[in-house]
Amino acid sequence: MSKVVPCMWFDGDAEEAAKFYVSLVPNSEITHVQRNVSDGPSGKTGSVLVVEFTVAGQPLVALNGGMKVEYTHAISLMIHCDDQAQVDSVWGAFLAHGGKEQQCGWISDRWGVSWQVVPKVMFDFLSSPDKAAAARAMQAMMKMVKLDVEVLRRAFEGKSAA
């Protein structure tokens, strides 16, 4: 069966990026490192060409493409976090390694890849049949940088932020 596997472009540091990404959450690992078989735009013979890895079980590929390419927010990778502790841990790891905070749970890593760090409960809030509660949670999220599960919960429940 075919799979769609996102491939991210790097300029010589694909393996470093993959090692960082697999450190973020459980069920993540590097599964294969392919080295260049000859000199080329992506590097010298024996240097890393492609790194296959998983983050939270999602297959990804990092490619040393041979030049710097800028990422945009047009595509991002989302990490569904189990709880606030995991949101804090992942967010902190990005920041500690050169990440830049964005709004609404978005953060870009030091390579410019956009990530969304989202507690799983947010999807429960937004898909609630109580549309007013869902709207309150959405409005609360729009005011945040890093998402705060308890603040989102209070907004969803219609309780004050105090």
DSSP file with accessible surface (Angstrom, degrees, kcal/mol):
  #  RESIDUE AA STRUCTURE BP1 BP2  ACC     N-H-->O    O-->H-N    N-H-->O    O-->H-N    TCO  KAPPA ALPHA  PHI   PSI    X-CA   Y-CA   Z-CA
    1    1 A M              0   0  230      0, 0.0     2,-0.1     0, 0.0     0, 0.0   0.000 360.0 360.0 360.0 137.4    0.0    0.0    0.0
    2    2 A S        -     0   0  118      1,-0.0     2,-0.3     2,-0.0     0, 0.0  -0.400 360.0-163.7 -74.5 151.4    1.3    3.5   -0.9
    3    3 A K        -     0   0  159     -2,-0.1     2,-0.6     2,-0.0    -1,-0.0  -0.981  20.1-128.8-133.1 149.4    1.9    6.1    1.8
    4    4 A V        -     0   0  138     -2,-0.3    -2,-0.0     2,-0.0     0, 0.0  -0.879  30.2-176.6 -95.1 121.6    2.4    9.8    1.7
    5    5 A V        -     0   0   54     -2,-0.6    55,-0.2    53,-0.0    -2,-0.0  -0.970  24.4-127.3-123.6 114.9    5.5   10.7    3.6
    6    6 A P        -     0   0   45      0, 0.0    55,-2.1     0, 0.0     2,-0.5  -0.361  21.3-155.5 -60.8 137.2    6.5   14.3    4.0
    7    7 A C  E     -a   61   0A  78     53,-0.2     2,-0.4    55,-0.0    55,-0.2  -0.979   4.4-157.2-118.3 123.1   10.1   15.1    2.9
    8    8 A M  E     -a   62   0A  12     53,-3.3    55,-3.1    -2,-0.5     2,-0.4  -0.842  12.3-132.9-105.0 139.7   11.8   18.1    4.4
    9    9 A W  E     +a   63   0A  85     -2,-0.4     2,-0.3    53,-0.2    60,-0.2  -0.752  27.8 174.2 -96.7 131.6   14.8   19.8    2.7
   10   10 A F  E     -a   64   0A   5     53,-3.3    55,-2.3    -2,-0.4    56,-0.7  -0.892  34.7-125.9-132.3 164.3   17.9   20.7    4.6
   11   11 A D  S    S-     0   0   83     -2,-0.3    53,-0.1    53,-0.2    57,-0.1  -0.685  85.7 -46.3-111.5  71.4   21.3   22.1    3.7
   12   12 A G  S    S+     0   0   57     -2,-0.7     3,-0.2    37,-0.1    36,-0.1   0.327 126.3  82.2  91.1  -8.6   23.7   19.5    5.2
   13   13 A D     >  +     0   0   38      1,-0.1     4,-2.4    50,-0.1     5,-0.2   0.029  45.2 120.3-121.3  31.8   22.1   19.1    8.6
   14   14 A A  H  > S+     0   0    0      1,-0.2     4,-2.7     2,-0.2     5,-0.2   0.900  79.0  49.5 -60.6 -41.5   19.2   16.6    7.9
   15   15 A E  H  > S+     0   0   51      2,-0.2     4,-2.6     1,-0.2    -1,-0.2   0.923 110.2  50.1 -68.1 -40.1   20.6   14.1   10.4
   16   16 A E  H  > S+     0   0   93      2,-0.2     4,-2.0     1,-0.2    -2,-0.2   0.928 112.8  47.6 -61.4 -44.3   20.9   16.7   13.1
   17   17 A A  H  X S+     0   0    0     -4,-2.4     4,-2.9     2,-0.2    -2,-0.2   0.941 111.6  49.7 -62.2 -46.9   17.4   17.9   12.5
   18   18 A A  H  X S+     0   0    0     -4,-2.7     4,-2.5     1,-0.2    -2,-0.2   0.909 109.0  52.3 -60.9 -42.0   16.0   14.3   12.5
   19   19 A K  H  X S+     0   0  118     -4,-2.6     4,-0.8     1,-0.2    -1,-0.2   0.907 111.7  47.2 -61.0 -40.4   17.8   13.6   15.8
   20   20 A F  H >< S+     0   0   17     -4,-2.0     3,-1.0    -5,-0.2     4,-0.5   0.956 111.2  50.6 -64.7 -48.6   16.2   16.7   17.4
   21   21 A Y  H >< S+     0   0    0     -4,-2.9     3,-1.4     1,-0.3     4,-0.5   0.900 107.9  52.0 -58.9 -41.3   12.7   15.8   16.1
   22   22 A V  H 3< S+     0   0   29     -4,-2.5    -1,-0.3     1,-0.3     6,-0.2   0.716 102.4  61.9 -71.8 -15.1   12.8   12.3   17.4
   23   23 A S  T << S+     0   0   82     -3,-1.0    -1,-0.3    -4,-0.8    -2,-0.2   0.614  90.1  73.8 -80.0 -10.1   13.8   13.6   20.8
   24   24 A L  S <  S+     0   0   10     -3,-1.4    -1,-0.2    -4,-0.5    -2,-0.2   0.884 103.5   5.4 -74.8 -44.8   10.5   15.5   21.1
   25   25 A V  S    S-     0   0   13     -4,-0.5    31,-0.4    -3,-0.2     3,-0.2  -0.959  80.6 -89.0-142.0 157.5    7.9   12.9   21.8
   26   26 A P  S    S+     0   0   99      0, 0.0    30,-0.4     0, 0.0     3,-0.1  -0.141 103.8  41.9 -60.3 165.6    7.6    9.1   22.5
   27   27 A N  S    S+     0   0  119      1,-0.2    30,-2.2    29,-0.2     2,-0.4   0.883  88.7 124.9  62.0  40.5    7.2    6.7   19.6
   28   28 A S        +     0   0   24     28,-0.2     2,-0.3    -6,-0.2    -1,-0.2  -0.990  27.1 146.8-130.9 139.0    9.9    8.5   17.6
   29   29 A E  E     -B   54   0A 114     25,-1.3    25,-2.7    -2,-0.4     2,-0.5  -0.985  49.4-105.0-164.4 156.8   13.0    7.1   16.1
   30   30 A I  E     -B   53   0A  51     -2,-0.3    23,-0.3    23,-0.2     3,-0.1  -0.791  34.1-179.5 -84.1 128.3   15.5    7.3   13.2
   31   31 A T  E     +     0   0A  75     21,-2.5     2,-0.3    -2,-0.5    22,-0.2   0.682  59.9   3.2-105.8 -22.9   14.8    4.2   11.0
   32   32 A H  E     -B   52   0A  80     20,-1.8    20,-3.2     2,-0.0     2,-0.5  -0.934  49.2-158.0-164.9 140.6   17.3    4.6    8.2
   33   33 A V  E     -B   51   0A  41     -2,-0.3     2,-0.5    18,-0.2    18,-0.2  -0.992  14.7-162.1-121.7 118.8   20.2    6.8    7.1
   34   34 A Q  E     -B   50   0A  81     16,-3.2    15,-2.9    -2,-0.5    16,-1.8  -0.902   9.3-153.5-101.6 127.6   21.1    6.7    3.5
   35   35 A R  E     -B   48   0A 116     -2,-0.5    13,-0.2    13,-0.3     2,-0.1  -0.679  28.3 -93.3 -99.3 153.7   24.6    8.0    2.6
   36   36 A N        -     0   0   13     11,-3.2    10,-2.8     8,-0.3     3,-0.1  -0.419  25.5-157.7 -63.2 134.3   25.6    9.5   -0.7
   37   37 A V  S    S+     0   0  123      8,-0.2     2,-0.3     1,-0.2    -1,-0.1   0.557  76.8  10.3 -91.2 -10.5   27.1    6.9   -3.1
   38   38 A S  S    S-     0   0   71      6,-0.1    -1,-0.2     5,-0.1     8,-0.1  -0.972  95.1 -78.2-156.5 163.7   29.0    9.6   -5.1
   39   39 A D        +     0   0   96     -2,-0.3     5,-0.2     5,-0.1    -2,-0.0  -0.406  66.2 134.7 -64.1 140.8   29.8   13.3   -4.9
   40   40 A G  B >   -D   43   0B  38      3,-2.0     3,-1.9    -2,-0.1    -4,-0.0  -0.948  69.6 -63.1-168.2-173.3   27.0   15.5   -5.9
   41   41 A P  T 3  S+     0   0  119      0, 0.0     3,-0.1     0, 0.0    -2,-0.1   0.790 127.4  55.4 -57.6 -28.3   25.0   18.6   -5.0
   42   42 A S  T 3  S-     0   0   26      1,-0.3    24,-0.3    23,-0.1     2,-0.2   0.530 122.5 -74.7 -87.0  -4.1   23.8   17.0   -1.7
   43   43 A G  B <   -D   40   0B  25     -3,-1.9    -3,-2.0    22,-0.1    -1,-0.3  -0.795  59.8 -44.9 141.4 179.6   27.4   16.3   -0.5
   44   44 A K  S >  S-     0   0  145     -2,-0.2     3,-2.4    -5,-0.2    -8,-0.3  -0.358  74.2 -72.4 -79.0 160.7   30.5   14.2   -0.8
   45   45 A T  T 3  S+     0   0   84      1,-0.3    -8,-0.2    -8,-0.1    -1,-0.2  -0.263 122.8  20.3 -51.1 129.9   30.5   10.4   -1.0
   46   46 A G  T 3  S+     0   0   37    -10,-2.8    -1,-0.3     1,-0.3    -9,-0.1   0.200  94.6 120.7  91.6 -16.9   29.6    8.9    2.3
   47   47 A S  S <  S-     0   0   40     -3,-2.4   -11,-3.2     1,-0.1    -1,-0.3  -0.375  78.1 -81.9 -75.2 162.9   27.9   12.0    3.7
   48   48 A V  E     +B   35   0A  12    -13,-0.2   -13,-0.3     1,-0.2   -34,-0.2  -0.464  49.3 167.6 -70.8 128.2   24.3   11.8    4.7
   49   49 A L  E     +     0   0A  45    -15,-2.9    15,-2.9     1,-0.4     2,-0.4   0.819  66.4   9.2-100.2 -53.6   21.8   12.1    1.9
   50   50 A V  E     -BC  34  63A  30    -16,-1.8   -16,-3.2    13,-0.2     2,-0.5  -0.983  55.3-162.6-136.1 139.4   18.5   11.0    3.4
   51   51 A V  E     -BC  33  62A   0     11,-2.7    11,-2.7    -2,-0.4     2,-0.5  -0.991   9.6-159.7-121.2 121.2   17.3   10.3    6.9
   52   52 A E  E     +BC  32  61A  83    -20,-3.2   -21,-2.5    -2,-0.5   -20,-1.8  -0.861  28.7 149.9 -97.4 134.2   14.1    8.3    7.4
   53   53 A F  E     -BC  30  60A   2      7,-2.5     7,-3.2    -2,-0.5     2,-0.4  -0.950  36.5-128.5-155.2 167.8   12.5    8.8   10.8
   54   54 A T  E     -BC  29  59A  21    -25,-2.7   -25,-1.3    -2,-0.3     2,-0.5  -0.970   6.9-162.0-125.1 145.2    9.2    8.8   12.7
   55   55 A V  E >  S- C   0  58A   9      3,-1.9     3,-2.3    -2,-0.4   -27,-0.2  -0.993  87.5 -17.0-122.9 117.2    7.8   11.4   15.1
   56   56 A A  T 3  S-     0   0   59     -2,-0.5   -28,-0.2   -30,-0.4   -29,-0.2   0.857 131.1 -53.3  53.0  37.9    5.0   10.0   17.2
   57   57 A G  T 3  S+     0   0   35    -30,-2.2    -1,-0.3     1,-0.2   -29,-0.1   0.300 109.5 126.9  84.8 -10.3    4.8    7.1   14.7
   58   58 A Q  E <   - C   0  55A  92     -3,-2.3    -3,-1.9   -31,-0.1    -1,-0.2  -0.704  60.4-127.7 -83.5 119.5    4.4    9.4   11.7
   59   59 A P  E     + C   0  54A  33      0, 0.0     2,-0.3     0, 0.0    -5,-0.2  -0.451  36.3 169.5 -67.8 138.3    7.0    8.6    9.0
   60   60 A L  E     - C   0  53A   5     -7,-3.2    -7,-2.5   -55,-0.2     2,-0.4  -0.943  21.6-145.3-141.2 162.1    9.0   11.6    7.8
   61   61 A V  E     -aC   7  52A  27    -55,-2.1   -53,-3.3    -2,-0.3     2,-0.5  -0.994   1.9-158.5-132.3 138.5   12.1   12.1    5.6
   62   62 A A  E     -aC   8  51A   0    -11,-2.7   -11,-2.7    -2,-0.4     2,-0.4  -0.980  15.4-167.0-115.2 126.9   14.9   14.6    5.9
   63   63 A L  E     -aC   9  50A  40    -55,-3.1   -53,-3.3    -2,-0.5     2,-1.2  -0.952  22.7-140.1-117.4 128.5   16.9   15.2    2.7
   64   64 A N  E     -a   10   0A   7    -15,-2.9   -53,-0.2    -2,-0.4   -55,-0.1  -0.783  27.7-179.6 -82.8  99.9   20.2   17.1    2.4
   65   65 A G        -     0   0   15    -55,-2.3   -54,-0.2    -2,-1.2    -1,-0.2   0.583  41.9-111.1 -84.5 -13.1   19.3   18.9   -0.8
   66   66 A G  S    S+     0   0   33    -56,-0.7     2,-0.3   -24,-0.3   -55,-0.1   0.465  87.5  47.1 100.5  -0.8   22.5   20.8   -1.3
   67   67 A M  S    S-     0   0  114    -57,-0.4     2,-0.3   -25,-0.1    -2,-0.2  -0.976  90.0 -87.3-161.9 162.6   21.4   24.3   -0.7
   68   68 A K        -     0   0  116     -2,-0.3     2,-0.4   -57,-0.1   -58,-0.1  -0.594  40.5-176.3 -76.8 129.7   19.3   26.4    1.7
   69   69 A V        -     0   0   60     -2,-0.3     2,-0.3   -60,-0.2   -58,-0.1  -0.997  22.4-126.8-126.6 133.3   15.6   26.5    1.0
   70   70 A E        -     0   0  138     -2,-0.4     2,-0.2     1,-0.0    42,-0.1  -0.593  17.7-142.1 -82.4 138.7   13.2   28.6    3.0
   71   71 A Y        -     0   0   58     -2,-0.3     2,-0.3    40,-0.3    42,-0.1  -0.587  14.2-155.2 -89.1 159.4   10.1   27.0    4.6
   72   72 A T    >   -     0   0   85     -2,-0.2     3,-0.9     3,-0.1    42,-0.4  -0.829  31.2-109.6-126.7 171.3    6.7   28.8    4.8
   73   73 A H  T 3  S+     0   0   95     -2,-0.3     3,-0.0     1,-0.2    40,-0.0   0.455  96.1  97.4 -77.0  -1.0    3.7   28.6    7.0
   74   74 A A  T 3  S+     0   0   95      1,-0.1     2,-0.4     2,-0.0    -1,-0.2   0.748  94.7  26.4 -62.8 -22.2    1.8   27.1    4.1
   75   75 A I  S <  S+     0   0  120     -3,-0.9    39,-0.5     2,-0.0     2,-0.3  -0.997  74.4 170.4-139.2 141.3    2.6   23.7    5.5
   76   76 A S        -     0   0   28     -2,-0.4     2,-0.4    37,-0.1    39,-0.2  -0.944  30.5-121.4-142.1 165.1    3.2   22.7    9.1
   77   77 A L  E     -e  115   0C  33     37,-2.2    39,-2.6    -2,-0.3     2,-0.5  -0.931  26.6-148.4-110.3 134.5    3.6   19.6   11.2
   78   78 A M  E     -e  116   0C  77     -2,-0.4     2,-0.6    37,-0.2    39,-0.2  -0.886   6.0-159.5-109.1 131.9    1.2   19.2   14.1
   79   79 A I  E     -e  117   0C   9     37,-3.3    39,-2.4    -2,-0.5     2,-0.8  -0.955  11.6-148.7-108.0 115.9    2.1   17.4   17.3
   80   80 A H  E     -e  118   0C  96     -2,-0.6     2,-0.3    37,-0.2    37,-0.1  -0.776  20.3-154.6 -82.6 111.6   -1.0   16.2   19.3
   81   81 A C  E     -e  119   0C   0     37,-3.0    39,-3.1    -2,-0.8    40,-0.3  -0.694  15.5-140.8 -93.8 142.9    0.1   16.4   22.9
   82   82 A D  S    S-     0   0  103     -2,-0.3     2,-0.3    37,-0.2    39,-0.1   0.822  76.4 -18.4 -69.1 -33.8   -1.5   14.3   25.6
   83   83 A D  S  > S-     0   0   81     37,-0.1     4,-2.2     1,-0.1     3,-0.2  -0.916  79.0 -77.8-160.8-178.9   -1.5   17.0   28.3
   84   84 A Q  H  > S+     0   0   42     -2,-0.3     4,-3.2     1,-0.2     5,-0.2   0.868 122.4  59.7 -63.5 -36.1   -0.1   20.4   29.4
   85   85 A A  H  > S+     0   0   67      1,-0.2     4,-2.3     2,-0.2    -1,-0.2   0.915 108.3  44.6 -60.5 -40.3    3.1   18.8   30.6
   86   86 A Q  H  > S+     0   0   30     -3,-0.2     4,-2.8     2,-0.2     5,-0.3   0.908 111.7  52.3 -72.1 -39.0    3.8   17.4   27.1
   87   87 A V  H  X S+     0   0    0     -4,-2.2     4,-2.7     1,-0.2     5,-0.3   0.958 112.7  46.2 -56.3 -49.2    2.9   20.8   25.5
   88   88 A D  H  X S+     0   0   66     -4,-3.2     4,-2.6     1,-0.2    -2,-0.2   0.903 113.5  49.0 -61.3 -42.2    5.3   22.5   27.9
   89   89 A S  H  X S+     0   0   77     -4,-2.3     4,-2.1    -5,-0.2    -1,-0.2   0.943 115.3  41.7 -65.0 -49.6    8.1   19.9   27.2
   90   90 A V  H  X S+     0   0    1     -4,-2.8     4,-2.3     2,-0.2    -2,-0.2   0.940 116.5  49.2 -64.8 -45.3    7.8   20.0   23.4
   91   91 A W  H  X S+     0   0    5     -4,-2.7     4,-2.4    -5,-0.3    -2,-0.2   0.937 111.8  49.3 -60.0 -45.9    7.5   23.8   23.3
   92   92 A G  H  X S+     0   0   36     -4,-2.6     4,-2.8    -5,-0.3    -1,-0.2   0.874 108.3  53.5 -62.6 -38.3   10.5   24.2   25.6
   93   93 A A  H  X S+     0   0   25     -4,-2.1     4,-1.1     2,-0.2    -1,-0.2   0.925 108.9  48.9 -64.2 -43.1   12.6   21.9   23.5
   94   94 A F  H ><>S+     0   0    1     -4,-2.3     5,-2.8     1,-0.2     3,-0.7   0.950 114.2  45.6 -60.4 -47.7   11.8   24.0   20.4
   95   95 A L  H ><5S+     0   0   67     -4,-2.4     3,-1.5     1,-0.2    -2,-0.2   0.906 109.4  54.7 -63.2 -40.9   12.7   27.2   22.2
   96   96 A A  H 3<5S+     0   0   82     -4,-2.8    -1,-0.2     1,-0.3    -2,-0.2   0.728 109.4  49.8 -66.6 -19.7   15.9   25.8   23.7
   97   97 A H  T <<5S-     0   0   95     -4,-1.1    13,-0.5    -3,-0.7    -1,-0.3  -0.100 134.2 -79.8-112.4  32.4   17.1   24.8   20.2
   98   98 A G  T < 5S+     0   0   42     -3,-1.5    -3,-0.2     1,-0.2    -2,-0.1   0.598  77.1 154.6  88.8  12.6   16.5   28.1   18.5
   99   99 A G      < -     0   0   12     -5,-2.8     2,-0.4    -6,-0.2    10,-0.2  -0.258  34.7-137.8 -71.2 161.6   12.8   28.0   17.8
  100  100 A K  E     -F  108   0C 146      8,-2.8     8,-2.6     9,-0.0     2,-0.1  -0.986  17.2-124.5-126.1 125.4   10.6   31.1   17.5
  101  101 A E  E     -F  107   0C 101     -2,-0.4     6,-0.2     6,-0.2     2,-0.2  -0.369  29.3-179.4 -67.2 143.7    7.2   31.4   19.0
  102  102 A Q        -     0   0   61      4,-2.5     3,-0.4    43,-0.1     2,-0.2  -0.561  34.0 -79.2-122.5-168.2    4.2   32.1   16.9
  103  103 A Q  S >  S+     0   0  113     -2,-0.2     3,-1.1     1,-0.2    42,-0.3  -0.586  99.9  21.1 -96.1 156.8    0.6   32.6   17.8
  104  104 A C  T 3  S-     0   0   19     40,-2.8    -1,-0.2    37,-0.4    41,-0.2   0.799 134.9 -48.2  63.2  35.7   -2.1   30.0   18.5
  105  105 A G  T 3  S+     0   0    0     40,-2.7    12,-3.1    -3,-0.4     2,-0.3   0.575 103.4 133.0  85.7   7.9    0.2   27.1   19.4
  106  106 A W  E <   + G   0 116C  62     -3,-1.1    -4,-2.5    10,-0.2     2,-0.3  -0.725  25.4 170.1 -94.1 144.9    2.5   27.5   16.3
  107  107 A I  E     -FG 101 115C   0      8,-2.5     8,-3.0    -2,-0.3     2,-0.4  -0.987  23.4-141.6-148.8 141.9    6.3   27.6   16.6
  108  108 A S  E     -FG 100 114C  15     -8,-2.6    -8,-2.8    -2,-0.3     6,-0.2  -0.892  20.6-134.2-105.4 141.1    9.0   27.5   14.0
  109  109 A D    >   -     0   0    6      4,-2.4     3,-2.2    -2,-0.4   -11,-0.1  -0.260  37.0 -88.2 -84.4 178.8   12.2   25.5   14.7
  110  110 A R  T 3  S+     0   0  117    -13,-0.5    -1,-0.1     1,-0.3   -12,-0.1   0.696 129.1  53.7 -64.1 -17.3   15.7   26.7   14.0
  111  111 A W  T 3  S-     0   0   16      2,-0.1    -1,-0.3   -94,-0.0   -40,-0.3   0.491 120.9-107.1 -92.1  -6.2   15.5   25.4   10.4
  112  112 A G    <   +     0   0   27     -3,-2.2     2,-0.3     1,-0.3    -2,-0.1   0.450  69.0 146.3  95.4   2.0   12.3   27.4    9.8
  113  113 A V        -     0   0    6      1,-0.1    -4,-2.4   -42,-0.1     2,-0.4  -0.554  46.2-130.0 -73.1 132.3    9.9   24.4    9.8
  114  114 A S  E     - G   0 108C   3    -39,-0.5   -37,-2.2   -42,-0.4     2,-0.3  -0.707  28.4-177.0 -87.0 133.5    6.5   25.4   11.2
  115  115 A W  E     -eG  77 107C   4     -8,-3.0    -8,-2.5    -2,-0.4     2,-0.5  -0.936  19.9-146.1-126.6 149.8    5.0   23.2   13.9
  116  116 A Q  E     -eG  78 106C  35    -39,-2.6   -37,-3.3    -2,-0.3     2,-0.8  -0.987   9.1-161.5-114.4 123.3    1.7   23.2   15.8
  117  117 A V  E     +e   79   0C   0    -12,-3.1    30,-0.5    -2,-0.5   -37,-0.2  -0.906  25.5 168.5-107.9 102.1    1.9   22.1   19.4
  118  118 A V  E     -e   80   0C  10    -39,-2.4   -37,-3.0    -2,-0.8     2,-0.2  -0.959  36.3-127.0-127.2 127.0   -1.6   21.3   20.3
  119  119 A P  E >   -e   81   0C   1      0, 0.0     3,-1.9     0, 0.0     4,-0.5  -0.498  26.3-126.8 -67.9 138.2   -3.2   19.5   23.3
  120  120 A K  T >> S+     0   0   99    -39,-3.1     3,-1.3     1,-0.3     4,-0.9   0.834 106.5  67.8 -55.2 -32.6   -5.5   16.7   22.1
  121  121 A V  H 3> S+     0   0   28    -40,-0.3     4,-2.4     1,-0.3    -1,-0.3   0.777  84.7  71.9 -62.4 -23.6   -8.3   18.1   24.2
  122  122 A M  H <> S+     0   0    2     -3,-1.9     4,-2.5     1,-0.2    -1,-0.3   0.887  95.1  52.1 -59.5 -37.3   -8.4   21.1   21.9
  123  123 A F  H <> S+     0   0   73     -3,-1.3     4,-1.6    -4,-0.5    -1,-0.2   0.859 107.3  52.5 -69.4 -32.1  -10.0   19.0   19.2
  124  124 A D  H  < S+     0   0  106     -4,-0.9     4,-0.4     2,-0.2    -2,-0.2   0.924 110.7  48.2 -65.2 -44.2  -12.6   17.8   21.7
  125  125 A F  H >< S+     0   0   10     -4,-2.4     3,-1.2     1,-0.2    -2,-0.2   0.943 113.2  46.2 -60.9 -49.0  -13.5   21.4   22.5
  126  126 A L  H 3< S+     0   0   61     -4,-2.5    -1,-0.2     1,-0.3    -2,-0.2   0.775 113.7  48.2 -69.7 -25.4  -13.7   22.5   18.9
  127  127 A S  T 3< S+     0   0   85     -4,-1.6    -1,-0.3    -5,-0.2    -2,-0.2   0.365  83.1 127.8 -96.7   8.9  -15.8   19.5   17.8
  128  128 A S    <   -     0   0   17     -3,-1.2     6,-0.1    -4,-0.4    -3,-0.1  -0.293  65.7-132.3 -63.8 143.1  -18.3   19.8   20.7
  129  129 A P  S    S+     0   0  122      0, 0.0     2,-1.4     0, 0.0    -1,-0.1   0.722  94.7  87.1 -66.8 -18.0  -22.0   20.0   19.8
  130  130 A D     >  -     0   0   82      1,-0.2     4,-2.4    -5,-0.1     5,-0.2  -0.679  63.7-175.3 -81.8  91.0  -22.1   23.0   22.2
  131  131 A K  H  > S+     0   0  138     -2,-1.4     4,-2.5     1,-0.2    -1,-0.2   0.838  78.3  55.2 -63.5 -32.1  -21.1   25.5   19.5
  132  132 A A  H  > S+     0   0   54      2,-0.2     4,-2.1     1,-0.2    -1,-0.2   0.925 110.0  46.3 -67.1 -41.9  -21.0   28.4   22.0
  133  133 A A  H  > S+     0   0    1      2,-0.2     4,-2.2     1,-0.2    -2,-0.2   0.924 112.5  50.6 -65.0 -43.0  -18.5   26.5   24.2
  134  134 A A  H  X S+     0   0   10     -4,-2.4     4,-2.5     1,-0.2    -2,-0.2   0.914 109.7  50.9 -60.8 -41.9  -16.5   25.6   21.1
  135  135 A A  H  X S+     0   0   44     -4,-2.5     4,-2.8     2,-0.2    -1,-0.2   0.888 108.0  52.4 -64.8 -38.6  -16.4   29.2   20.1
  136  136 A R  H  X S+     0   0   83     -4,-2.1     4,-2.3     2,-0.2    -1,-0.2   0.923 110.2  48.2 -63.1 -42.4  -15.2   30.3   23.5
  137  137 A A  H  X S+     0   0    0     -4,-2.2     4,-2.5     2,-0.2    -2,-0.2   0.927 112.3  49.3 -63.8 -42.0  -12.4   27.8   23.4
  138  138 A M  H  X S+     0   0   76     -4,-2.5     4,-2.2     1,-0.2    -2,-0.2   0.929 110.7  49.6 -63.5 -44.0  -11.4   29.0   19.9
  139  139 A Q  H  X S+     0   0  120     -4,-2.8     4,-0.7     1,-0.2    -1,-0.2   0.898 111.2  49.6 -62.7 -40.1  -11.5   32.7   21.0
  140  140 A A  H >< S+     0   0   16     -4,-2.3     3,-1.1     1,-0.2     4,-0.3   0.927 109.9  51.4 -64.1 -42.5   -9.3   31.8   24.0
  141  141 A M  H >< S+     0   0   26     -4,-2.5     3,-1.9     1,-0.2   -37,-0.4   0.898 101.6  61.0 -61.6 -39.2   -6.8   30.0   21.7
  142  142 A M  H 3< S+     0   0   91     -4,-2.2    -1,-0.2     1,-0.3    -2,-0.2   0.730 103.2  51.6 -63.8 -19.3   -6.6   32.9   19.3
  143  143 A K  T << S+     0   0  178     -3,-1.1    -1,-0.3    -4,-0.7    -2,-0.2   0.483  99.7  85.7 -93.3  -4.4   -5.2   35.1   22.2
  144  144 A M    <   -     0   0   23     -3,-1.9   -40,-2.8    -4,-0.3     3,-0.2  -0.536  50.4-168.8 -98.3 161.5   -2.5   32.6   23.1
  145  145 A V  S    S+     0   0   63      1,-0.6   -40,-2.7   -42,-0.3     2,-0.3   0.636  90.7  25.1-101.9 -82.4    1.0   31.9   22.0
  146  146 A K  S    S-     0   0   77    -42,-0.1    -1,-0.6   -41,-0.1     2,-0.2  -0.660 101.9-111.5 -77.7 135.5    1.7   28.5   23.7
  147  147 A L        -     0   0    1    -30,-0.5     2,-0.6    -2,-0.3    -1,-0.1  -0.470  25.0-154.0 -74.7 139.8   -1.6   26.8   24.3
  148  148 A D     >  -     0   0   65     -2,-0.2     4,-2.6     1,-0.2     5,-0.2  -0.949   2.6-158.5-117.9 109.4   -2.7   26.4   28.0
  149  149 A V  H  > S+     0   0   14     -2,-0.6     4,-2.8     1,-0.2     5,-0.2   0.888  91.0  49.6 -56.9 -44.5   -5.0   23.5   28.6
  150  150 A E  H  > S+     0   0   93      2,-0.2     4,-2.7     1,-0.2    -1,-0.2   0.918 111.8  47.3 -67.4 -40.9   -6.5   24.9   31.8
  151  151 A V  H  > S+     0   0   44      2,-0.2     4,-2.3     1,-0.2    -1,-0.2   0.920 113.7  49.1 -64.7 -41.5   -7.3   28.3   30.3
  152  152 A L  H  X S+     0   0    0     -4,-2.6     4,-2.7     2,-0.2    -2,-0.2   0.920 111.3  50.0 -62.9 -41.5   -8.8   26.6   27.3
  153  153 A R  H  X S+     0   0   79     -4,-2.8     4,-2.7    -5,-0.2     6,-0.2   0.930 110.3  49.1 -63.0 -45.9  -10.9   24.4   29.5
  154  154 A R  H  X>S+     0   0   55     -4,-2.7     5,-2.9     1,-0.2     4,-0.5   0.916 112.5  48.4 -62.2 -40.9  -12.2   27.3   31.6
  155  155 A A  H ><5S+     0   0   20     -4,-2.3     3,-1.2     3,-0.2    -2,-0.2   0.940 111.3  50.1 -63.4 -45.2  -13.1   29.2   28.4
  156  156 A F  H 3<5S+     0   0   41     -4,-2.7    -2,-0.2     1,-0.3    -1,-0.2   0.911 112.5  47.1 -58.6 -42.4  -14.9   26.1   27.0
  157  157 A E  H 3<5S-     0   0   90     -4,-2.7    -1,-0.3    -5,-0.2    -2,-0.2   0.487 115.7-115.6 -79.7  -4.3  -16.8   25.7   30.3
  158  158 A G  T <<5 +     0   0   48     -3,-1.2     2,-0.3    -4,-0.5    -3,-0.2   0.722  67.6 141.8  78.1  21.7  -17.7   29.4   30.4
  159  159 A K      < -     0   0  128     -5,-2.9    -1,-0.3    -6,-0.2    -2,-0.1  -0.661  56.3 -99.6 -95.9 153.9  -15.8   30.1   33.5
  160  160 A S        -     0   0   88     -2,-0.3    -1,-0.1     1,-0.1    -3,-0.0  -0.225  27.9-116.8 -68.2 159.9  -13.8   33.2   34.2
  161  161 A A              0   0   76     -7,-0.0    -1,-0.1    -6,-0.0    -6,-0.1   0.557 360.0 360.0 -74.0  -7.6  -10.0   33.2   33.6
  162  162 A A              0   0  117      0, 0.0    -3,-0.0     0, 0.0    -2,-0.0  -0.009 360.0 360.0 -68.7 360.0   -9.4   33.9   37.4
